[in-house]
Amino acid sequence: MMETIRKAGKPCLAHKVLAAGRTVDSPRQVEERMAAALNGIEPADAVIVGMNQRFSDPIGQTAQFVREILAS
């Protein structure tokens, strides 16, 4: 998916980057998947992320991960 997005030549939306939670068992894995998605797309692209309440504060936690990933 990320290869296709990089080749598109237009801004794209990446979705299902957490595989609907099927492959995510910890906040650390959320961070790893977000890093892979954000580093695998172009700067003009965006990521759509679904949230569930499996972990304590998924919205705040994912937002913090994104800020840290994009800052590095």
Legacy VTK file of the C-alpha trace (Angstrom):
# vtk DataFile Version 3.0
C-alpha trace
ASCII
DATASET POLYDATA
POINTS 72 float
0.000 0.000 0.000
2.714 2.480 0.942
4.634 1.848 -2.279
1.505 2.585 -4.313
0.838 5.749 -2.298
4.418 6.978 -2.872
4.057 6.391 -6.625
0.635 8.062 -6.942
1.935 11.565 -7.605
-1.050 13.086 -5.788
-1.883 13.404 -2.095
-3.381 10.164 -0.741
-5.050 8.886 2.402
-3.548 5.782 3.993
-6.007 3.768 6.037
-6.097 0.528 7.997
-2.495 1.161 9.127
-3.215 -0.653 12.398
-4.851 -3.618 10.600
-8.100 -3.061 12.510
-6.232 -3.911 15.699
-5.686 -7.533 14.684
-1.898 -7.182 14.873
-1.704 -4.665 17.705
-1.377 -5.956 21.253
0.326 -3.039 23.000
0.850 0.718 22.817
4.405 0.001 21.637
3.028 -1.838 18.604
0.721 1.097 17.863
3.786 3.351 17.862
5.709 0.965 15.587
2.836 0.728 13.065
2.316 4.489 13.072
6.043 5.050 12.472
6.018 2.586 9.570
2.977 4.295 8.039
4.206 7.865 8.489
7.706 7.050 7.262
6.339 5.069 4.325
4.189 7.784 2.764
4.905 11.191 1.280
4.739 14.409 3.366
1.566 15.590 1.575
-0.251 12.326 2.362
-2.409 11.667 5.421
-3.223 8.703 7.641
-6.715 7.727 8.793
-6.553 5.906 12.121
-9.409 4.080 13.796
-9.434 4.103 17.577
-10.730 1.704 20.171
-10.583 1.722 23.927
-8.285 -1.294 24.339
-5.565 0.914 25.805
-5.989 3.710 28.355
-6.080 6.841 26.154
-5.850 5.819 22.486
-6.486 9.271 21.040
-4.001 11.117 23.227
-1.463 8.321 23.046
-1.598 8.039 19.251
-1.398 11.823 18.894
1.724 11.830 21.078
3.271 9.031 18.990
2.618 11.019 15.795
4.161 14.192 17.251
7.275 12.273 18.311
7.598 10.399 15.001
7.215 13.542 12.901
9.660 15.460 15.103
12.434 12.921 14.517
LINES 1 73
72 0 1 2 3 4 5 6 7 8 9 10 11 12 13 14 15 16 17 18 19 20 21 22 23 24 25 26 27 28 29 30 31 32 33 34 35 36 37 38 39 40 41 42 43 44 45 46 47 48 49 50 51 52 53 54 55 56 57 58 59 60 61 62 63 64 65 66 67 68 69 70 71
